[in-house]
Amino acid sequence: MLDHVAIAVPDLEAALQKLTPFLAGQAHFEEVPDQGVRVALVPLGNCHLELLSPLSEDSPVGKFLARKGPGLHHVAFHVEDVASELVAFAERGYELIDKTPRRGAGGKTIGFLHPRSTGGVLVELCSHNP
Ligand code: CO
């Protein structure tokens, strides 16, 4: 099940303004210092849009923007248990970015699969903690 689509942008507020015609809900802002990002989460029906802007140029999203410019960063799918799914994907031959889960925006548990294994798109597995 799709959980969210994430777009990397240099400026969250400017990007939100451009996307306003498509958005129904209020944005929730959060910083995830671990990952060097500031995040805006906007509900979109059963899933949400995640806008990412870098806290510094040498963060992963900062490097992404320098290399590719603003655009689609990752697609996230909801799973029940990220840790066991990461193991299962590795056993099926997928290349992992995270061998163990970490904490993402919105208090979620997340883990990334390498785009080399997934047709060119960075894929996040995520679960919502109670
Ligand atoms: Co995400």
Boltz pocket constraint, residues with backbone or C-beta under 6 A from the ligand:
constraints:
  - pocket:
      binder: B
      contacts: [[A, 4], [A, 6], [A, 50], [A, 74], [A, 76], [A, 104], [A, 124]]
      max_distance: 6.0
